[in-house]
Amino acid sequence: MIFDTHAHYDDEQFDADRDELLWSMEENGVGAIVNVSASYESCSRVVEMAQRYPFLYAAVGVHPDETGGLNEEKFARLKELCAEEKVVAVGEIGLDYYWDTEPRKVQKKWFIRQLELARETGLPVMIHSRDAAADTLEIIKEYGRGLRGVIHCFSYSLEMAREYVGMGYNIGVGGVVTFKNGKKLKEIVEEIPLSAILLETDSPYLAPEPNRGKRNTSLNLKYVAQEIAGIKGLTCQEVIEQTEKNARRMLSGKED
């Protein structure tokens, strides 16, 4: 079954049909989804949703664009949420120099604190990094070594992908790999082992071809799996099975 390791089903774009859509997943080959928080407020929402849907899991963390609102009291609440039964990761956390919504010093502070939280709780991390390649890698080398995790929506070089894989991190691959201008990601998929690749949507964003520009859902991951299969000379089912194993290994810390 397809394992979507990164979605945002608490987003308002799903308000009209969220329940119907989510209950349709299993019959369409999607077996598990990690619903990932971005803001502090969404952390509680994703935990509540994970309790409602048996195939839904939660990642709790604060996106770099939202770190300006964090304080010690809220951080203590994040730590409490990490102990909830269906919370499987700390994320999404990291750096975003594209929007630069918050001062870089603030982004770095809370990125490091949330990496430390993951180490303390034994949870993997889901890393957001946009236009911040050097600083992200430097922080992970210093504070993230030995952690399990994924570089979400990977957009950097093949050399950097290899460096992350060498440290035990996974590479998150979504709709961009199906785009005509996604050549760099196609090359990375070709060169790194399938055992280091995770399927993800970033729903409701980044829908793959043939649905590019529309609202994205986990139902579109079959197109991503097909693209990866074509690049690697495998069947779509082989890609789905291996990426599911990869996801479960990262989240549990155990081999199947």
Legacy VTK file of the C-alpha trace (Angstrom):
# vtk DataFile Version 3.0
C-alpha trace
ASCII
DATASET POLYDATA
POINTS 256 float
0.000 0.000 0.000
1.104 3.566 -0.681
2.528 5.396 2.345
2.255 9.188 2.100
4.883 10.487 4.505
3.984 14.185 4.280
0.531 15.756 3.915
-1.443 18.628 5.440
-5.038 17.438 5.673
-5.908 19.996 8.335
-5.523 22.658 5.619
-8.679 24.664 4.862
-8.577 23.467 1.237
-9.973 20.158 2.546
-12.781 21.649 4.646
-15.504 20.807 2.110
-14.771 17.104 1.630
-12.079 16.053 4.151
-13.956 13.144 5.711
-15.166 11.667 2.430
-11.729 12.012 0.854
-9.818 10.448 3.735
-12.187 7.485 4.057
-11.661 6.791 0.326
-7.907 6.285 0.686
-7.724 2.572 1.485
-9.923 1.498 -1.430
-7.612 3.502 -3.682
-4.419 1.835 -2.472
-3.271 4.382 0.122
-2.616 2.576 3.389
-1.051 5.201 5.646
-0.528 8.963 5.802
1.535 11.179 8.083
-0.374 14.414 8.652
2.295 17.038 9.301
1.830 20.205 11.318
3.348 23.513 10.253
2.115 26.110 12.744
1.924 25.740 16.513
-1.873 25.781 16.249
-1.907 22.929 13.734
0.014 20.637 16.097
-3.087 19.955 18.178
-5.234 19.564 15.059
-3.064 16.859 13.478
-2.986 14.901 16.744
-6.787 15.055 16.988
-7.129 13.924 13.368
-4.771 10.993 13.929
-7.036 9.836 16.745
-10.063 9.978 14.426
-8.677 8.070 11.429
-6.889 4.739 12.022
-4.581 5.106 8.989
-3.532 8.669 9.867
-0.446 9.508 11.936
0.771 12.885 13.171
4.020 14.832 13.023
4.300 17.679 15.512
6.559 20.649 14.865
6.717 24.291 13.835
7.663 25.353 10.306
10.441 27.988 10.059
7.961 30.590 8.756
6.006 30.217 12.020
8.862 30.155 14.555
8.483 33.821 15.538
5.505 32.888 17.699
7.284 30.166 19.635
8.225 30.532 23.293
9.187 28.213 26.136
5.586 27.611 27.186
4.549 26.561 23.680
7.686 24.487 23.279
6.802 22.593 26.464
3.398 21.855 24.921
5.108 20.482 21.790
7.061 18.127 24.006
3.822 16.947 25.642
2.235 16.293 22.243
5.246 14.210 21.191
4.227 11.678 23.828
0.813 11.101 22.220
0.381 7.554 20.920
0.068 8.326 17.194
2.677 11.069 17.005
5.439 9.522 14.907
7.776 12.429 14.055
8.890 15.980 14.824
8.092 18.162 11.845
8.029 19.990 9.749
11.009 21.922 11.026
13.958 23.621 9.375
14.960 26.786 7.538
13.253 28.852 4.841
15.326 31.643 3.292
13.020 31.932 0.267
10.232 33.692 2.164
12.455 34.871 5.046
9.292 35.450 7.083
11.197 35.197 10.361
14.750 36.368 11.159
17.288 33.681 10.295
18.643 33.739 13.847
15.154 32.863 15.134
14.693 30.122 12.526
18.031 28.546 13.457
17.332 28.700 17.195
14.047 26.815 16.963
15.332 24.415 14.313
18.086 23.346 16.700
15.710 23.163 19.661
13.315 20.937 17.718
16.164 18.673 16.580
17.089 18.341 20.257
13.449 17.553 21.042
13.513 14.744 18.480
16.668 13.330 20.037
15.138 13.523 23.505
11.894 11.831 22.455
13.450 9.280 20.076
11.341 10.511 17.152
12.501 11.053 13.563
12.540 14.524 12.000
10.890 15.961 8.880
13.120 18.714 7.543
11.931 21.688 5.505
14.771 23.497 3.737
14.260 26.106 1.034
17.079 28.292 -0.317
19.005 27.396 2.849
21.177 24.492 1.702
24.451 25.342 3.452
22.978 26.347 6.832
20.615 23.355 6.926
23.428 20.912 6.257
25.698 22.589 8.800
23.036 22.419 11.524
22.160 18.809 10.764
25.833 17.819 10.826
26.183 19.405 14.266
22.803 18.686 15.864
21.129 16.044 13.702
23.718 13.297 13.399
22.371 9.957 14.495
18.752 11.047 14.143
16.362 9.377 11.720
14.620 11.624 9.266
13.732 12.872 5.827
14.657 15.936 3.821
11.156 16.889 2.723
10.531 18.059 -0.852
14.228 17.745 -1.704
15.399 20.505 -4.062
19.176 20.598 -3.801
22.071 18.923 -5.642
22.846 15.253 -6.178
26.029 15.693 -4.135
24.034 17.037 -1.200
21.474 14.229 -1.533
24.301 11.711 -1.290
25.645 13.477 1.795
22.278 13.263 3.551
21.800 9.622 2.557
25.295 8.932 3.898
24.178 10.320 7.267
21.158 7.998 7.253
18.533 10.498 6.120
15.878 9.798 3.514
14.993 11.930 0.498
11.339 12.975 0.153
10.077 12.712 -3.424
6.729 14.088 -4.555
5.017 15.620 -7.551
8.018 17.631 -8.765
9.657 14.434 -10.074
6.886 14.233 -12.715
7.437 17.787 -13.997
9.278 18.419 -17.267
11.475 20.918 -15.431
12.156 18.410 -12.623
15.334 17.075 -14.260
17.504 17.578 -11.200
15.187 15.522 -8.992
14.896 12.842 -11.685
18.694 12.558 -11.691
18.763 12.233 -7.903
16.104 9.504 -8.000
18.146 7.665 -10.594
21.391 7.867 -8.628
20.420 7.281 -4.984
19.194 3.880 -3.733
15.448 3.254 -3.620
15.937 2.307 0.036
16.546 6.020 0.766
13.435 7.377 -0.992
10.091 8.227 0.617
6.856 9.044 -1.207
5.172 12.283 -0.156
2.565 14.693 -1.465
2.788 17.908 0.566
-0.984 17.946 0.001
-2.712 20.208 -0.860
0.352 21.500 -2.733
2.613 20.262 -5.563
0.226 17.953 -7.407
2.031 15.809 -9.994
1.322 15.568 -13.690
-1.344 15.068 -15.011
-2.983 17.086 -12.200
-0.375 19.812 -11.821
-1.884 23.058 -10.558
-4.864 21.375 -8.912
-5.356 20.528 -5.245
-3.058 17.641 -4.387
-4.109 14.539 -2.431
-2.526 11.206 -1.561
-4.514 9.641 -4.413
-2.013 11.255 -6.797
0.976 9.362 -5.388
0.472 6.579 -7.932
1.785 8.993 -10.569
4.893 9.703 -8.484
5.481 5.978 -7.951
5.073 5.359 -11.693
7.644 8.054 -12.504
10.170 6.644 -10.029
9.575 3.147 -11.396
10.247 4.359 -14.942
13.456 6.116 -13.900
14.767 3.081 -12.013
13.557 0.363 -14.359
11.278 -1.200 -11.769
7.576 -1.937 -11.526
5.307 0.557 -9.814
4.438 -2.098 -7.218
8.115 -2.599 -6.358
8.458 1.134 -5.728
5.312 1.240 -3.588
6.392 -1.755 -1.493
9.953 -0.536 -0.922
8.985 3.046 -0.086
6.421 1.762 2.400
9.152 -0.319 4.069
11.388 2.761 4.096
8.691 4.868 5.757
7.950 2.299 8.448
11.671 1.829 9.119
12.243 5.567 9.515
9.244 6.074 11.775
9.848 3.045 13.985
13.630 2.892 13.906
13.349 -0.824 13.214
13.869 -2.970 10.147
10.825 -4.976 8.997
LINES 1 257
256 0 1 2 3 4 5 6 7 8 9 10 11 12 13 14 15 16 17 18 19 20 21 22 23 24 25 26 27 28 29 30 31 32 33 34 35 36 37 38 39 40 41 42 43 44 45 46 47 48 49 50 51 52 53 54 55 56 57 58 59 60 61 62 63 64 65 66 67 68 69 70 71 72 73 74 75 76 77 78 79 80 81 82 83 84 85 86 87 88 89 90 91 92 93 94 95 96 97 98 99 100 101 102 103 104 105 106 107 108 109 110 111 112 113 114 115 116 117 118 119 120 121 122 123 124 125 126 127 128 129 130 131 132 133 134 135 136 137 138 139 140 141 142 143 144 145 146 147 148 149 150 151 152 153 154 155 156 157 158 159 160 161 162 163 164 165 166 167 168 169 170 171 172 173 174 175 176 177 178 179 180 181 182 183 184 185 186 187 188 189 190 191 192 193 194 195 196 197 198 199 200 201 202 203 204 205 206 207 208 209 210 211 212 213 214 215 216 217 218 219 220 221 222 223 224 225 226 227 228 229 230 231 232 233 234 235 236 237 238 239 240 241 242 243 244 245 246 247 248 249 250 251 252 253 254 255
